[in-house]
Amino acid sequence: MLQTIRDYTQGWIAGVIVTIIILSFALWGIHSYFTGGTNNSVVAQVNGTEITREQLTVAYERLRRQAQVQYGLNAAKDETALKDRALQTLIEIEVLKQASVEEGFHVSDRQIDSYLQSMPEFQVDGQFSVDRFQEILSSSLLSTGEFLELIKTSLLIDQPKLGIILTSFSLPDETNYTIALVNQERDIEYINIPLHYFLSQPIVIAPEKIKAYYEQHKNDFMTPEQMNVDYIELSLKELSSRIHPTEAVLKSFYNENINSYTQPTSWKLASIEIPVPATASQEDFATAQRKAEAALQAIAQGNDFSQIAQQYPSDANLKGQDWMVLTQIPAEWQKAVAGLTKPGQISEPITTPKGIVLVKVIDIKEPKIQPLDAVRDKVKEAYIRQHAEEKFAELREQLADLTYEHPDSLQTAAKTLNLPIKTSELFSKDKSGSDISQHKKVRDVAFSNDVMNLQNNSDVIQLNPETVIVLRMKSHIPSTLIPLKDISRQIEDKLKTEEAEARAAKFAEDFKAKLQAGSDPVTLAASFNLTWNKTGNIGRYSKQVDSAILDTAFSLPAPIPNSGKATYGVTKLPNGYGIVALKSVKQGSLDKKQYAVFAEQVQNSEGLLEYELYKQSQKANAKIEV
């Protein structure tokens, strides 16, 4: 079983699970959790380990952006719920990480490197690509170290998860019961009672009722409070457009940052690992060291390195097939490998937690400086970016100071910084426009007491990492009550619909009562010019009927066998009501081949449930302070 778990951990199941976890971490900004920040305001502690406000802010912002990408700009309105979700995720990760370490799980640098190189997201033509890796990493705002830490934590958390899932089991009775329930079929009949059946009937709403509804719901008939604002915008993109470096400046910048334009030394390596037991003693390491020295001596006497390697077979041994830069080489090897400068050189024995390693250089590529002409565009882009960011930081500070020192106007700041004063369109607090008002934080600040009532300049508002603004109110339109005469028809239509729905609900209940009293459903339906429908046996995932009809059918109690009587239920439909008659229940079954597949699914479900209970248990036992 332990070997099975190990195989799965290195196989496609773990790959899918861990890739999802890692990419989720990246999307959520959880890398800030691992690297920490400069903000010492603590929002939570897990067994004494702190989670800071900055970590929560980054995680929340990434979660908000993810929601907007998936569901649109208005998807992430509930800020409090999103922040709580982000915080709970940070807490859960720390709890599971600590639990894995406490239970003795471990992830080596070699496992991390192996997993990284196997991730299809970073492969080109089936091979790991450093360029592809760096491209994706730069777009996620993660450093190499941060991402490797993500992989380590993901693999660490994944080990107990797979251990629980893959050791779960289900008893035959559990599988049989689940099959009977999931594959159950029900013989149903039903009728649709459309709302328009009642809307087409005369419904008279008295003027007094319309007026009473208006008086009781005045808040529903208020025009939204609106305003527009003047603002100064500071944009990194706009600052970048002003910077035009000369050839001499670019050459100087290139020389000062020459390491950024140098392809690092790369090696093709072969290795021999002389293993030691997991609980190795000093004597075990001494024995391995002697074997390594004997191997070196044999190689010096003319024996082939690859033949010696065959005496110590291991999947971890390198075969000299792939080019590797220093950061891709296991950390314990790096110092020794950095000193190998010629093909054929062999390192001195390297001690690692798993044994003694010998490394041989099969081939080597010396560092290569890329000429300025080849990287001119990159140099120019880097120069502009660096100087624009410096200028952006300087002007942002000046903007904050000037608008604070002159709170009743934007003119001084605009003149000093040579930035125009722009004007937004009208917007309300809950309805965005197409300009800066599409940002909720802008609307919140604009309608704050300091800006709207005291008429001060706002603080600096960051719209995105490259754009900030300061705003002040330009004009304000207060909320007003819409006259009754302008919305009387709207209220009348609403009350008619409510009355029609009430009639439909009563009709449905009366119809059900007649069915329960023994009336023939087909005859009864025809008397109201409605149709009684018969479906025969259908499964719980059928698309043959409306989902509300299906849900009701599978929630009704089974009729008494051989009684000839159905059980009935009423359900709300999108455009009316439905009445469902359950005639009989047929339990589900499977053949032997399908049974084995289903049993495995039940087992996996049990494992996922057990892991969820494991997570809840770990959180319950952890000392969490929020």
C-alpha positions in Angstrom: 0.0 0.0 0.0 2.8 2.4 0.8 4.4 1.8 -2.6 1.0 2.4 -4.2 0.7 5.7 -2.4 4.2 6.6 -3.6 3.3 5.7 -7.2 0.2 7.8 -7.1 2.0 10.7 -5.5 4.3 10.8 -8.5 1.6 9.9 -11.0 -1.2 11.7 -12.8 -3.6 11.9 -9.9 -1.2 13.8 -7.8 -0.1 15.8 -10.8 -3.7 17.0 -11.3 -4.3 17.7 -7.7 -1.0 19.5 -7.1 -1.2 21.5 -10.3 -4.6 22.7 -9.3 -3.4 23.6 -5.8 -0.3 25.4 -7.1 -2.1 27.4 -9.8 -4.8 28.2 -7.2 -2.1 29.5 -4.8 -0.7 31.6 -7.6 -4.1 33.1 -8.5 -4.9 33.8 -4.9 -1.6 35.5 -4.2 -0.8 33.0 -1.5 2.9 33.3 -2.4 2.9 36.4 -0.1 2.0 34.0 2.7 5.2 32.1 2.3 7.5 35.1 1.7 5.9 37.4 4.3 5.9 41.2 4.0 6.8 44.4 5.6 3.4 45.0 7.2 3.5 43.8 10.8 -0.2 44.1 11.4 -1.2 40.6 12.3 -4.7 39.4 11.3 -4.4 35.8 12.5 -2.1 33.3 14.2 -2.0 29.5 13.7 -0.2 27.8 16.6 1.9 31.0 16.9 2.7 31.4 13.2 1.5 34.9 12.1 -0.6 35.8 9.0 -0.2 39.5 8.3 -2.6 42.1 6.9 -0.4 42.4 3.8 -0.7 38.7 3.1 -4.5 38.9 3.5 -4.7 41.9 1.2 -2.7 40.3 -1.6 -4.7 37.0 -1.3 -8.0 39.0 -1.3 -7.0 41.1 -4.3 -6.0 38.0 -6.3 -9.3 36.3 -5.4 -11.3 39.4 -6.4 -9.5 39.6 -9.7 -10.1 35.9 -10.3 -13.9 36.3 -9.6 -14.0 39.3 -12.0 -12.3 37.3 -14.7 -14.6 34.3 -14.3 -17.9 36.1 -13.7 -17.5 39.8 -14.7 -16.8 43.1 -13.1 -19.7 43.0 -10.7 -19.0 39.4 -9.5 -16.9 40.4 -6.5 -19.3 42.8 -4.7 -19.4 41.1 -1.3 -16.0 42.4 -0.1 -16.4 41.0 3.4 -17.2 37.5 2.2 -14.3 37.5 -0.2 -11.9 38.7 2.5 -13.2 36.0 4.9 -12.7 33.4 2.3 -9.2 34.5 1.6 -8.3 34.5 5.3 -9.8 31.1 5.9 -7.8 29.7 3.0 -4.5 31.1 4.4 -5.4 29.6 7.8 -6.2 26.2 6.3 -2.9 26.1 4.3 -0.9 26.9 7.4 -2.8 24.3 9.5 -2.3 21.6 6.9 1.3 22.5 6.4 2.0 22.3 10.1 0.1 19.0 10.4 2.1 17.4 7.5 5.4 18.4 9.1 4.4 17.2 12.5 3.3 13.9 11.1 6.8 13.4 9.6 6.1 14.1 5.9 9.0 15.6 3.9 9.7 16.9 0.4 13.2 17.0 -0.9 14.7 19.5 -3.3 15.1 16.7 -5.9 11.4 15.9 -5.7 10.6 19.6 -6.2 12.9 19.9 -9.2 11.5 16.7 -10.7 8.0 17.8 -10.3 8.7 21.2 -11.8 10.3 19.7 -14.9 7.3 17.4 -15.3 4.7 20.1 -15.3 3.2 20.4 -18.8 2.6 24.1 -18.3 6.4 24.7 -18.6 7.2 22.2 -21.4 7.9 22.9 -25.0 7.9 19.8 -27.3 7.7 17.6 -24.3 10.8 19.1 -22.6 11.1 21.5 -19.8 11.7 25.0 -21.1 13.5 27.6 -18.9 12.2 30.4 -21.2 8.6 29.1 -20.9 8.9 28.8 -17.1 10.2 32.4 -16.7 7.5 33.7 -19.1 4.7 32.2 -17.1 6.3 33.1 -13.8 6.7 36.7 -14.7 3.0 37.0 -15.7 2.0 35.6 -12.2 4.3 38.1 -10.4 6.1 35.2 -8.7 9.8 34.8 -8.2 11.5 31.4 -8.8 12.0 30.9 -5.1 8.4 31.7 -4.3 7.1 29.3 -6.9 9.4 26.5 -5.7 8.1 27.1 -2.2 4.6 26.7 -3.5 5.5 23.4 -5.1 7.1 22.2 -1.8 4.1 23.2 0.3 1.6 21.7 -2.2 3.5 18.4 -2.3 3.8 18.4 1.4 0.0 18.9 1.9 -0.8 16.4 -0.8 1.0 13.5 0.9 -1.5 12.9 3.8 -4.4 13.7 1.4 -3.4 10.9 -1.0 -2.7 8.6 2.0 -6.2 9.1 3.3 -7.9 8.8 -0.1 -6.0 5.8 -1.3 -6.5 3.8 1.9 -10.2 4.4 2.1 -12.6 1.6 1.4 -16.3 0.9 1.1 -18.2 -2.2 2.3 -20.4 -4.1 -0.2 -23.6 -3.0 1.6 -22.5 0.6 1.2 -21.9 0.2 -2.5 -25.1 -1.7 -3.0 -27.1 1.0 -1.2 -25.5 3.8 -3.1 -26.1 2.1 -6.4 -29.7 1.5 -5.5 -30.1 5.2 -4.6 -28.1 6.8 -7.4 -29.5 4.6 -10.2 -33.0 4.6 -8.8 -35.8 5.3 -11.3 -39.3 6.7 -10.5 -42.5 6.4 -12.4 -44.0 9.9 -12.4 -46.8 11.9 -13.9 -47.2 15.6 -13.7 -49.1 18.7 -14.8 -47.8 22.3 -15.5 -50.0 25.1 -14.3 -48.8 28.2 -16.2 -48.9 31.6 -14.6 -50.4 33.1 -17.7 -53.4 30.9 -17.2 -54.3 33.3 -14.3 -52.8 36.5 -15.7 -55.1 36.2 -18.7 -58.1 36.3 -16.3 -59.5 39.7 -15.1 -57.5 41.0 -12.2 -58.4 44.4 -10.9 -56.1 46.3 -8.5 -57.9 49.1 -6.7 -56.1 52.5 -6.7 -56.1 52.5 -2.9 -54.1 49.3 -2.9 -51.6 50.8 -5.4 -51.2 53.9 -3.2 -50.8 51.8 -0.1 -48.1 49.7 -1.7 -46.4 52.9 -2.8 -46.5 54.4 0.7 -45.2 51.2 2.3 -42.3 50.8 -0.2 -41.1 54.4 -0.8 -37.5 53.3 -0.4 -37.9 51.2 -3.5 -39.0 54.2 -5.6 -36.1 56.6 -4.8 -33.8 57.8 -7.6 -30.2 56.9 -6.8 -28.0 59.5 -5.3 -25.5 60.6 -8.0 -22.3 62.6 -8.3 -19.4 63.2 -10.6 -15.8 64.0 -9.5 -12.8 65.9 -10.7 -9.6 63.9 -10.4 -5.9 63.8 -11.0 -4.5 60.6 -12.5 -0.9 59.4 -12.2 -0.1 56.6 -14.6 3.1 54.6 -14.9 2.2 54.0 -18.6 1.9 57.7 -19.3 5.2 58.4 -17.5 6.9 55.7 -19.5 5.8 57.4 -22.7 7.8 60.5 -21.7 11.1 58.7 -21.3 13.3 58.6 -24.4 16.8 57.3 -23.5 19.8 58.1 -25.9 22.1 55.4 -27.3 24.8 56.4 -24.8 22.3 56.0 -21.9 21.2 52.6 -23.1 24.8 51.4 -23.5 25.7 52.6 -20.0 22.6 50.9 -18.5 23.4 47.7 -20.4 27.0 47.6 -19.0 25.7 48.3 -15.5 23.3 45.3 -15.7 25.4 43.0 -17.9 24.5 40.0 -15.7 20.8 40.3 -16.8 21.9 39.9 -20.4 24.2 36.9 -19.9 23.2 33.4 -20.5 24.4 31.4 -17.4 26.7 28.5 -17.4 24.9 25.2 -18.2 25.9 21.6 -17.8 25.0 18.1 -18.9 25.7 16.0 -15.8 25.8 12.3 -14.9 25.6 11.2 -11.3 26.0 8.3 -9.0 24.1 8.2 -5.7 25.4 5.8 -3.1 22.3 5.6 -0.9 22.0 5.4 2.9 19.0 4.2 5.0 16.2 6.7 5.8 17.4 6.6 9.5 21.1 6.6 8.6 23.8 6.7 11.4 27.2 8.2 11.1 28.6 4.8 10.4 26.2 4.4 7.4 27.4 7.7 6.0 31.1 6.6 6.6 30.5 3.4 4.7 28.9 5.2 1.8 31.8 7.7 1.8 34.3 4.8 1.5 32.3 3.3 -1.4 32.3 6.7 -3.1 36.1 7.0 -2.7 36.5 3.5 -4.0 34.4 4.4 -7.0 36.6 7.5 -7.7 39.7 5.3 -7.5 38.2 2.8 -9.9 37.3 5.6 -12.4 40.9 7.0 -12.1 42.2 3.5 -13.0 40.2 3.6 -16.2 36.8 2.2 -15.3 33.8 3.9 -17.0 31.7 6.2 -14.9 28.4 4.8 -16.4 29.5 1.2 -15.5 30.1 2.2 -11.9 26.7 4.0 -11.9 25.0 0.6 -12.8 26.2 -0.7 -9.5 24.0 1.9 -7.7 20.8 2.0 -9.9 18.4 4.9 -9.0 15.8 6.9 -10.7 17.5 10.0 -9.2 20.7 9.4 -11.1 21.3 11.9 -13.9 22.2 10.4 -17.3 23.8 13.5 -18.9 21.0 14.0 -21.4 19.6 17.5 -20.4 21.2 20.9 -20.1 20.9 22.3 -16.6 21.7 25.8 -15.2 22.8 26.0 -11.6 19.4 26.9 -10.2 18.0 23.6 -11.6 20.7 21.5 -9.9 19.9 20.1 -6.4 21.0 22.6 -3.7 23.4 20.2 -2.1 25.3 19.8 -5.4 25.5 23.4 -6.5 28.7 24.4 -4.7 30.6 21.4 -6.1 29.1 21.7 -9.6 30.0 25.4 -9.8 33.7 24.4 -9.5 33.5 21.9 -12.4 34.6 23.8 -15.5 35.6 21.1 -18.1 33.9 18.1 -19.6 35.0 14.9 -17.9 35.6 16.4 -14.5 34.2 14.6 -11.5 33.3 16.1 -8.2 34.5 15.1 -4.8 31.9 13.1 -2.9 28.9 15.2 -2.0 27.0 14.4 1.2 23.2 14.7 0.9 20.4 13.6 3.3 19.9 10.5 1.1 23.5 9.4 0.6 26.8 10.3 -1.1 26.8 11.6 -4.6 29.4 11.8 -7.4 28.8 14.2 -10.3 30.5 14.1 -13.7 30.5 16.8 -16.3 29.4 15.3 -19.7 29.4 18.7 -21.4 29.4 22.4 -20.5 28.4 25.7 -22.0 30.3 28.7 -20.9 28.3 31.8 -19.9 27.6 33.9 -23.0 27.1 37.7 -22.9 24.3 38.7 -25.4 25.5 41.7 -27.5 23.6 45.0 -27.0 22.3 44.9 -30.6 20.6 41.5 -29.8 18.9 42.7 -26.6 18.4 46.4 -27.4 14.6 46.3 -27.1 14.8 44.5 -23.8 17.4 47.0 -22.5 15.3 49.9 -23.5 12.2 48.4 -22.0 14.0 47.7 -18.7 15.5 51.2 -18.6 12.2 52.9 -19.2 10.4 50.7 -16.7 13.0 51.3 -13.9 13.1 55.0 -14.4 9.3 55.3 -14.8 8.8 53.4 -11.6 11.2 55.7 -9.7 9.5 58.7 -11.1 6.1 57.2 -10.3 7.0 56.7 -6.7 8.4 60.2 -6.4 5.3 61.9 -8.0 2.9 59.7 -6.0 4.4 61.0 -2.8 4.2 64.6 -4.0 0.6 64.1 -5.1 -0.3 62.8 -1.7 1.4 65.7 0.1 0.1 68.5 -2.2 -3.6 67.3 -2.1 -3.4 66.9 1.7 -1.8 70.3 2.2 -4.4 71.9 -0.1 -7.6 69.9 0.7 -10.1 72.2 -1.0 -8.6 72.1 -4.5 -6.7 70.0 -7.0 -5.3 73.0 -8.8 -2.1 73.3 -6.9 -1.2 69.6 -7.3 -2.1 69.7 -11.0 0.0 72.8 -11.7 3.0 71.5 -9.7 3.0 68.0 -11.2 2.0 69.2 -14.7 -1.0 66.8 -14.7 -4.5 67.6 -16.1 -7.6 67.6 -14.0 -10.1 65.2 -15.5 -13.8 64.9 -14.8 -15.8 61.7 -14.5 -19.3 60.9 -15.7 -22.2 60.8 -13.3 -22.4 57.7 -11.1 -24.2 56.3 -8.1 -22.7 54.4 -5.2 -24.1 51.0 -6.4 -24.1 51.6 -10.2 -20.8 52.0 -11.9 -20.0 54.0 -15.1 -17.6 53.2 -17.8 -14.7 55.4 -16.5 -13.0 55.4 -13.1 -16.4 54.9 -11.4 -16.3 51.3 -12.5 -14.0 50.8 -9.5 -15.9 50.1 -6.3 -13.2 51.8 -4.2 -13.6 55.0 -6.2 -17.4 55.0 -5.6 -17.0 54.2 -1.9 -14.5 57.1 -1.4 -16.5 59.5 -3.5 -19.6 59.0 -1.3 -17.6 59.0 2.0 -18.3 61.7 4.6 -14.8 63.3 4.1 -15.3 63.8 0.3 -19.1 64.2 -0.1 -20.0 66.1 3.0 -16.8 67.8 4.1 -15.8 68.3 0.5 -12.1 67.5 1.0 -9.7 65.9 -1.5 -9.5 62.1 -1.2 -6.4 60.2 -0.2 -4.5 58.6 -3.0 -6.5 55.7 -4.5 -4.7 52.9 -6.2 -6.8 51.7 -9.2 -4.2 49.1 -10.2 -0.4 48.6 -9.6 0.3 51.2 -12.3 -2.4 53.9 -11.8 -3.4 56.1 -8.8 -5.8 59.0 -8.5 -6.9 61.7 -6.1 -10.4 62.9 -6.5 -12.8 65.5 -5.1 -16.6 66.0 -5.6 -17.6 68.2 -8.6 -21.4 68.0 -8.4 -24.0 66.1 -6.4 -27.6 65.1 -7.2 -29.5 64.0 -4.1 -31.8 61.0 -4.1 -35.5 62.0 -4.6 -38.8 60.1 -4.4 -40.4 59.2 -7.8 -44.0 60.6 -8.0 -46.7 58.0 -7.7 -48.2 59.0 -11.1 -44.9 58.0 -12.8 -44.8 54.5 -11.4 -48.4 53.7 -10.8 -48.6 51.3 -13.8 -45.4 49.6 -12.7 -46.8 49.0 -9.2 -50.1 47.8 -10.7 -48.4 45.2 -12.9 -46.4 43.9 -9.9 -49.5 43.5 -7.8 -51.3 41.8 -10.6 -48.4 39.3 -10.9 -48.4 38.7 -7.2 -52.2 38.1 -7.3 -51.8 35.7 -10.2 -49.1 33.8 -8.3 -51.3 33.6 -5.2 -54.2 32.2 -7.4 -51.9 29.7 -9.1 -50.6 28.5 -5.7 -54.1 28.0 -4.3 -55.2 26.3 -7.5 -52.3 23.9 -7.3 -53.1 23.0 -3.7 -56.8 22.5 -4.5 -55.9 20.4 -7.5 -53.6 18.2 -5.4 -56.3 17.8 -2.8 -58.7 16.5 -5.4 -56.2 14.0 -6.7 -55.6 12.8 -3.2 -59.3 12.4 -2.8 -59.4 10.0 -5.8 -60.2 12.2 -8.8 -58.9 11.0 -12.1 -56.0 13.2 -13.0 -56.5 13.1 -16.8 -60.2 14.0 -16.5 -59.5 16.7 -13.9 -56.8 18.3 -16.0 -59.0 18.3 -19.1 -61.7 20.1 -17.2 -59.3 23.1 -16.9 -58.0 22.8 -20.5 -54.7 21.5 -19.1 -52.6 18.4 -20.0 -51.7 15.6 -17.6 -48.3 14.2 -18.6 -47.0 10.7 -18.1 -43.2 10.1 -18.3 -42.9 6.5 -17.2 -39.7 5.5 -15.3 -37.0 8.2 -15.3 -33.7 8.6 -13.4 -32.6 11.3 -11.1 -30.4 12.9 -13.7 -33.0 12.9 -16.5 -33.4 15.9 -18.8 -36.9 14.8 -19.8 -38.6 17.1 -17.4 -38.0 20.5 -15.6 -35.5 20.2 -12.8 -38.0 21.4 -10.3 -40.4 18.6 -11.3 -37.5 16.0 -11.1 -36.4 17.3 -7.7 -39.9 17.1 -6.3 -40.4 13.6 -7.7 -37.2 12.3 -6.0 -38.0 14.0 -2.7 -41.5 12.5 -2.4 -42.0 9.4 -0.1 -42.4 6.2 -2.0 -46.1 5.1 -2.4 -47.2 2.0 -0.5 -46.5 -1.1 -2.8 -49.6 -2.6 -4.5 -51.9 0.1 -3.0 -52.6 1.6 -6.4 -52.3 5.1 -4.8 -49.7 7.7 -5.8 -48.0 10.3 -3.6 -48.3 13.9 -4.7 -46.3 17.1 -4.4 -46.5 20.7 -5.5 -43.5 22.7 -6.7 -42.8 26.2 -8.0 -41.8 26.4 -11.6 -40.1 29.3 -13.4 -43.5 30.3 -15.0 -46.0 28.8 -12.7 -46.6 25.7 -10.6 -46.4 22.0 -11.1 -48.0 19.0 -9.4 -46.1 15.7 -9.4 -47.6 12.2 -8.9 -45.2 9.5 -7.9 -46.6 6.1 -9.0 -43.7 3.7 -8.1 -40.0 3.4 -7.3 -37.5 1.0 -9.0 -34.2 0.6 -7.2 -31.0 0.9 -9.2 -28.7 -2.0 -10.2 -25.5 -2.6 -12.2 -23.7 -5.5 -13.9 -20.5 -6.8 -12.4 -18.2 -4.7 -14.6 -20.0 -1.5 -13.8 -20.2 -2.5 -10.2 -16.4 -2.5 -9.9 -16.2 1.0 -11.3 -19.0 2.2 -9.1 -17.4 0.6 -6.0 -14.2 2.5 -6.8 -16.2 5.8 -7.1 -17.8 5.1 -3.7 -14.4 4.4 -2.2 -13.0 7.7 -3.6 -16.0 9.6 -2.2 -15.5 8.0 1.2 -11.8 9.0 1.0 -12.6 12.6 0.1 -15.1 12.7 2.9 -12.5 11.3 5.3 -10.0 13.9 4.2 -12.5 16.7 4.7 -13.0 15.4 8.3 -9.2 15.2 8.7 -9.0 18.9 7.7 -11.8 19.9 10.0 -10.1 17.9 12.8 -6.7 19.6 12.2 -8.4 23.0 12.3 -10.3 22.2 15.4 -7.1 21.1 17.2 -5.0 24.0 16.1 -4.8 27.2 18.1 -6.2 29.7 15.7 -6.5 33.4 16.7 -8.2 35.8 14.4 
